[in-house]
Amino acid sequence: MSKRLGGRQKLNQSNLNTVPDKPGIYLLRNKKGDAQYVGISRTLRSRIGHHVSQRDIPGAKSFQTRTTRSASQAEKLEGNYIKRYRPTHNVQKKK
């Protein structure tokens, strides 16, 4: 488990093999580096892959990940990351 977000990588198919197949939290950023979305997943690689193929977060150009021991641990961190980075696509937990 890492204690902070990993380095920023372009959100594309060729970078998927560098994403761990573990539970964790991820941050999608736009071209300027502003936070667009914070999410959690049981398998980071498949979730980031979904964002690559679906392009469901407009403007997302890069991502960062942080692995956790479990999905429940990622859930606990999610609220903190949303408050810290204030991503534009996470409306429910911003407050």
C-alpha positions in Angstrom: 0.0 0.0 0.0 1.4 3.4 -0.9 0.9 6.4 1.4 0.3 8.9 -1.4 -0.7 9.3 -5.0 1.7 8.0 -7.6 3.1 10.1 -10.4 0.8 11.5 -13.0 0.4 9.5 -16.2 -1.5 10.2 -19.5 -5.0 8.6 -19.6 -4.5 6.3 -22.5 -4.4 2.6 -23.4 -0.6 2.2 -23.4 -0.4 3.2 -19.7 -2.9 0.7 -18.4 -0.2 -2.0 -17.9 1.5 0.3 -15.3 -1.7 0.5 -13.2 -1.8 -2.0 -10.3 -4.5 -4.7 -10.4 -5.2 -3.9 -6.7 -7.8 -2.0 -4.7 -7.3 1.7 -4.3 -8.2 5.3 -5.1 -7.5 7.3 -8.3 -7.6 10.9 -9.4 -8.4 12.0 -12.9 -7.0 15.4 -14.0 -7.5 17.8 -16.9 -4.9 19.2 -19.2 -4.1 22.0 -16.7 -3.7 19.5 -13.9 -6.9 20.4 -12.1 -8.7 17.5 -10.4 -11.7 16.3 -12.4 -12.7 13.1 -10.5 -11.8 11.1 -7.5 -12.8 7.4 -7.5 -12.3 4.1 -5.8 -12.0 0.6 -7.2 -11.4 -3.0 -6.2 -9.2 -3.3 -9.2 -7.6 0.0 -10.3 -6.5 -1.3 -13.7 -10.0 -2.3 -14.9 -11.5 0.9 -13.5 -8.9 3.2 -15.2 -9.4 1.1 -18.3 -13.1 1.8 -18.2 -12.4 5.6 -18.2 -10.0 5.2 -21.1 -12.5 3.3 -23.3 -15.7 5.2 -22.3 -14.2 8.7 -22.0 -16.9 9.4 -19.4 -15.2 12.3 -17.6 -14.9 15.1 -20.2 -11.5 16.7 -20.2 -9.7 14.0 -18.3 -6.2 13.7 -19.7 -4.1 12.1 -16.9 -4.5 10.0 -13.8 -2.8 9.2 -10.5 -3.4 6.1 -8.3 -2.9 5.1 -4.7 -3.2 1.4 -3.7 -4.8 0.3 -0.5 -5.1 -2.9 1.4 -8.8 -3.2 0.7 -11.7 -1.5 -1.1 -13.2 -0.4 2.3 -9.9 1.4 3.1 -10.2 3.2 -0.3 -13.7 4.2 0.6 -12.5 5.8 3.8 -9.9 7.8 1.9 -12.3 8.9 -0.9 -14.0 11.6 1.2 -10.7 13.0 2.3 -9.4 13.2 -1.3 -12.6 14.8 -2.5 -12.3 17.5 0.2 -8.6 18.1 -0.5 -8.7 18.2 -4.3 -12.3 19.4 -4.9 -12.8 17.6 -8.2 -15.5 19.1 -10.5 -17.3 15.7 -11.1 -17.7 14.7 -7.5 -20.6 16.6 -6.3 -22.1 14.5 -3.5 -19.1 14.4 -1.1 -17.6 17.9 -1.6 -19.0 19.4 1.6 
